[in-house]
Every structure is written in C-alpha cells, then in structure tokens.
Amino acid sequence: MRKFPHLRHDFLASIVVFLVAVPLCVGVAVASGVPAELGLVTGIVGGLVAGLMPGSSLQVSGPAAGLTVIVFEAVSEFGVGTLGVIVLVAGLLQLAMGFFKVGRWFRAISVSVVEGMLCGIGLVIIAGQIYAAAGLKAPGTGIGKIVGLPRAFADALGSTEALASLAIGAGTIAVIVLWKKLPKRVRSVPGALAAVVLATLASLGFGLPVATVEVEGLLGVVQPPGSEAFAELGSPAIWGTIIAFALIASAESLFSAAAVDRLHDGPRTHYDKEMLAQGTGNAVCGLLGALPMTAVIVRSSANVEAGARTKASRVLHGVWLLLFAAALPFALALIPLPALAGILVHAGWKLIPFRQIAGLWRGHKGEAVILVVTAVAIVVVNMFEGVLIGLALAIVKTAWEASHVKLEVIDKGAGPIRAYLAGNATFLRLPKILDSLESLPQDRPVELDLSGLHHLDHACRTALESWAERHSATGIEPVKLTIAA
C-alpha cells in the first residue's frame, strides 16, 4: 500500500464513475443511432487508453452527449460502417494538433465562461435525468427538457410505474446527501455507491416495476472499418464531418479540462498532452468502429467528488466497464436506471456554482453576466456553441474595458481650441469621440493632439483623419493634427 497510497480512494471512486458511465455510454449511443454496446466500447477505450496517458490526471473520457447530433447525421449519411473511418481520421488530426501544441491556447479560457459551462451542463443534466428517473422519454434539446418538466410531472402522477421509478431516483439522491452526515468510518464508502446498492436491493426486495440496465455482449458489435469505408475518404463531403469531429471533440475535451482543474487542487492539466491522449483514444475507437470520444465533465466531476486522487480511478473505471459489459452483462441488469439517474441529478446539482454567481454579482457584475449568458446559451443551443458565445462575450467585455480613452478639450476663449486624446483609442470608443469632436465650433481653429495615445487602431485613425478633413473644409482654418510616431 505504501507504493500506492491512494489506491483505496481511487478504487472506490472508480466504481462510482463506472456507475455514472454506464447510462451515459448507453444513452449517448442510442441517441447517436448506433447499437448501445458501441457506447460502452468508447467508454472502455476512454478508461484504458486515454486514461493511461498523461494530460489531465482526474478527467474521465468516453462518448459525449455534445456529439450526438453530428454523429447521428454522419451515420445517417455515410452509415455505421464508415463511422470508424471518420473517428479514426479525426483522431489522427487531434494527434497532429497535439504535436503542434495547439492545446495550450485553451488555457486562456475565461473563468466565468468555465463556471457558466459547468452551470449550463448541470442544468441540462438535471432536467434530462428527471425524465430518466420517471422512466419517460426526454426531449432532444436542453430547453425542451426544461420547458417540458411540468408536463412530465403531470404524466408521472398518473402512472404507478413512473411514481415507483421516481421514488427510487429520489431515494438515491437522499442517500447521497444524507450519507455525508454519517460517521467518518461509514463515509469511507462513497455515498453514490451505497445509494445504488440500496436502490438495487429495494427494487428487488419489493419487486418494483422499474427499468434496469440492458446490455448484450460486445464482441458482436466491434467491427473495424473495411476497405469500402476507407474508399469514402475520396468524397469531399466526408471531410467536413471529420474536421467537425476533430475540432468539436478537442474543444469539448479541453474546455472540460479547464473546468475539472477548477474542481480540485491536484496537478493541473497539460493541454498538449491531453490533446494527444484524446487523439490516441479516438484513433483506437475508430479502429474498433466505435463512437468518438471526448472528456466528459459529468464523469470527471463525479470522479473528483468521489475522492479520486490519481489517474488510477479512470483506468479502473474502464476495467469495470470491460468486465461487466463483456463478461457479466447480467450483473448490470440488476441496477435500476432511476438510481443511476439520481446519481447524475446530484452530480449536475454540484456543477451549478451558486456561491460563485452570488460573489461575482456583488463584485463583478460583468463577469456574472458572462457566466449566466454562457449557461443559458448551453441550455438553449448546445455545449460547444454555448461556450463559443460565452468566449465571444468575454472578449468583447475585455476589449471594451481595455479601450480606456480620455478626451480633454481646452478652450481659453481666444486662440485655437486644443483637443487632447490619451489612452487606447479603438473602434469601440469611436462614437463617443466623434460626438465630442463634431460638437466643436466651426468658426474657431482646432488643434487635435493624438500623441498621448498608447494605441490607435486603424478604424479609429481613419475616422479621426476623415473628421479632420471635413472640419478643415468647413472651418475657418485646417485642423492641426498631431499623431505620435
């Protein structure tokens, strides 16, 4: 044990992550239009291949909900047999980006955007898993899941099976929450694990009509791409899908890494190495004909919350997926799906940064707005585009705050009017500058001194020169314009 001081923590955490991963793997595969087992194959690769590689020690990889739409469209257009080639080449592109050190640029992501991403994902997870806990089919979009909740609760109240399923889900959440109040010796077992065991015993003991995990063997679905699939690479249409896979999978993984680093105090992510790990994992997934892989914030946050200390937990979670899915699928069939939904609801709740939102609103309202807008955009659109919207807003805010410019007009009543500009003159401040200059009288000579500017962008310089020409043409004397060298 001295050689592996964190083995107990990592072992227990790996079981929790495994329980979270099972419904995610199966659900993402079904939503993507492929056999459920292919999602498990991707989860296994995420644990055993990407999990062993350096990059992010506590981040867990597998099939991601953020890619379901594009995967579904690719399968519809090119077929399941060609999916492996698409994923393989996308993985090779990720490897190239890792070698060229593209990943390090993701370190610049705004903290407010990261917190907003966690909040948005948490809301979507909670809303979606409430349907799963009731045994109901969830709408396909994040906003649809939230808007449809009142109708879902109304439907559940009229069904004995749905109420029993909700009771199992609610009981699972209650056990996880109350587990932290028990003696420390009892809490050595993760609350999520205890909750699933108790939920399983309750559903079996009382014969409750709840759905359970359904998985068949893996060997029948693993189909490496054939020569016909590789021949599709000659079609220009497939390359758009490949590039989209590579870029979206990379962005989601590295955005997730930034978020996971905010959840723990351990080693920070090495972004270029994480890009190589994701590329290697996707290359292997492609060779097996499985779904594309990304880092998944839900599993990763569950991993951190369960007390994982090293990458051993994510590797072991891949071992459990392989063992149960390949050799013991009947054991998975005992686990009630609403219990797994309860784990995910609790994990989603933990992702919502209530304290951070309140703190930002008191001290930095602009950052709070970025957080909220990012979260709402993820709910309304999707994770990738929502984060891009948040990043764009953060960039605009930063540019606005950096554009501090001071215009001082000195008019002594006689002689020329002197206007001094100092600071950073950018197009963002241009309307205010022009309003002030255009209000100057035409019957007095004007001297415009720009030598105090630290930065003068092209748009602002062109506009000021145009104003000087117009004022010179209508005024009594040409504008005297002084620009720093």
C-alpha positions, -999 to +999 in steps of 0.1 A: +000+000+000+030+024+005+037+022-032+000+030-039-011+054-011-042+065-028-054+030-041-084+028-018-097+063-027-091+056-064-107+021-063-139+034-046-141+064-069-137+042-100-168+023-090-188+055-087-175+067-121-184+033-136-220+036-123-222+071-138-206+060-171-229+031-178-261+051-185-241+078-203-224+053-226-257+035-234-278+067-237-253+086-260-251+055-283-288+052-286-292+089-292-265+087-319-283+060-338-259+031-332-260+000-310-258+007-273-227-015-269-206+008-291-210+035-265-196+011-239-167+003-263-158+040-264-161+043-226-137+013-222-112+030-246-116+062-227-106+045-195-079+020-206-062+040-234-067+077-228-068+071-190-033+057-190-018+086-209-006+119-194-025+151-197-053+155-171-050+132-141-086+132-130-105+139-162-125+109-175-132+103-212-160+085-231-188+091-255-202+126-251-238+140-255-224+171-272-215+150-303-248+130-306-264+152-333-233+153-356-228+115-351-264+108-359-262+129-391-229+111-400-244+077-395-275+086-415-254+099-444-224+076-445-236+045-425-223+029-393-195+011-412-179+044-422-182+059-388-150+041-377-130+058-406-144+092-396-134+088-360-100+073-369-090+102-391-104+128-367-082+112-340-052+115-363-060+152-368-061+156-330-027+139-327-014+164-352-028+193-332-012+179-301+022+176-317+019+212-330+010+224-295-024+238-303-039+227-270-020+252-249-042+280-263-072+266-244-056+278-212-068+313-220-104+305-214-122+329-191-130+316-155-166+330-159-170+310-191-158+278-174-182+284-145-210+291-169-202+259-188-205+239-156-238+257-147-253+251-181-243+214-183-256+209-147-290+223-156-293+202-187-282+170-168-307+177-140-336+183-164-328+153-186-323+129-158-356+137-141-372+122-172-350+091-169-358+088-132-395+088-141-390+063-169-401+089-195-385+099-228-367+132-226-370+159-254-339+162-275-329+198-267-318+213-234-345+240-235-371+213-244-361+193-214-367+222-190-399+235-206-414+200-207-408+193-170-443+204-158-459+181-184-436+152-174-445+155-137-482+156-146-477+124-167-457+107-138-485+114-113-509+093-134-486+063-136-478+038-108-447+027-126-434+063-130-441+071-094-421+039-083-393+049-106-392+085-092-392+071-057-361+051-064-344+081-080-354+104-052-343+079-026-309+076-043-304+114-041-315+114-004-290+086+005-261+105-013-270+138+005-275+122+040-245+099+036-222+128+044-238+132+079-229+096+089-198+087+109-165+091+091-159+053+092-191+047+073-183+075+048-152+057+036-177+040+012-188+066-014-224+077-009-232+071-046-221+035-044-241+029-012-271+045-028-270+023-058-266-008-037-296+002-015-317+011-046-309-023-062-319-042-030-351-021-026-362-027-062-355-064-060-369-068-025-402-050-032-404-061-068-408-026-080-416-021-117-385-001-127-363-003-157-328-017-154-296-015-175-298-036-207-265-046-223-256-075-245-221-088-254-195-065-270-178-088-295-207-088-319-207-051-324-170-044-327-164-041-365-131-025-377-138-004-409-132-022-442-118-011-475-152+002-486-153+026-457-118+039-464-128+045-500-153+071-487-123+093-479-123+103-516-156+121-511-152+158-501-184+157-481-169+133-455-140+156-448-163+183-434-176+158-409-141+146-400-129+182-393-160+189-373-155+158-352-118+167-345-125+204-336-156+198-315-142+168-297-109+187-290-127+219-278-151+200-255-122+179-240-100+209-233-129+231-221-138+202-198-101+201-186-103+237-176-134+231-157-121+200-139-090+219-128-113+242-110-128+213-090-096+200-074-062+211-060-042+183-077-019+185-107-030+209-135-038+197-170-011+197-196-032+207-225-010+195-254-006+161-238-043+158-232-048+166-269-025+137-277-044+114-253-077+123-269-063+118-304-049+084-295-082+074-279-102+084-309-078+066-333-084+034-313-122+040-312-121+044-350-102+012-355-129-006-334-158+011-353-170+028-321-183+063-312-160+093-310-145+101-276-142+133-256-135+141-220-169+142-202-174+167-174-202+146-157-179+116-152-150+138-143-168+158-117-182+125-102-146+112-102-134+143-082-165+143-059-159+106-051-124+113-038-102+102-067-065+112-063-047+098-094-054+086-129-058+050-115-096+057-109-103+064-145-083+034-157-101+012-132-135+025-144-125+013-179-117-021-164-151-023-147-169-014-180-150-041-198-155-067-172-193-062-167-201-054-203-181-082-219-182-109-192-210-100-167-238-082-186-264-099-164-249-081-133-256-048-149-292-058-155-298-057-117-291-020-114-322+002-117-319+030-142-336+056-119-308+050-093-282+059-119-304+089-129-303+100-093-265+099-092-265+121-123-290+146-109-268+150-078-237+154-099-255+180-121-265+200-089-229+200-077-219+216-110-240+247-105-217+274-089-243+291-067-217+308-045-196+320-074-226+336-091-235+355-060-199+366-054-195+378-090-227+397-089-216+416-058-181+425-071-180+419-109-214+422-125-200+419-160-184+386-152-216+374-136-235+383-169-209+363-189-215+333-166-252+334-169-252+340-207-229+311-212-251+288-191-283+299-209-266+295-243-256+259-235-292+251-224-307+268-255-282+257-281-255+231-270-223+230-251-198+238-279-217+268-293-227+280-259-191+281-248-182+300-280-209+325-273-195+330-237-160+334-250-171+360-276-188+379-249-158+377-226-136+390-255-159+419-262-160+428-225-122+427-222-118+448-253-143+474-240-125+476-206-091+479-223-104+508-245-099+535-219-096+568-237-097+603-224-107+633-245-098+667-230-109+699-247-092+731-237-109+763-248-094+795-233-118+817-252-091+831-275-069+813-299-073+777-311-093+751-293-070+723-282-083+687-280-061+660-264-067+623-267-049+599-243-052+562-236-063+534-260-085+546-289-103+517-305-135+515-327-154+506-295-150+542-282-152+558-316-188+570-314-182+589-282-150+605-295-167+616-328-197+631-310-174+652-289-153+664-318-183+671-341-197+694-314-167+717-317-175+751-333-167+756-369-156+793-365-125+786-344-092+769-353-088+734-338-057+715-328-061+677-323-033+662-304-031+623-305+004+620-292-009+608-258-024+577-272-008+543-264-028+526-291-047+539-321-064+512-342-069+516-379-107+523-378-102+550-352-073+566-370-092+566-403-123+581-387-103+609-370-084+618-402-118+619-420-132+642-393-102+665-396-106+667-434-143+676-431-138+701-403-109+717-423-131+720-454-159+738-435-140+756-408-120+788-410-087+771-407-074+735-414-073+712-383-038+708-369-034+671-364-005+657-342+000+620-343+027+602-323+053+585-344 
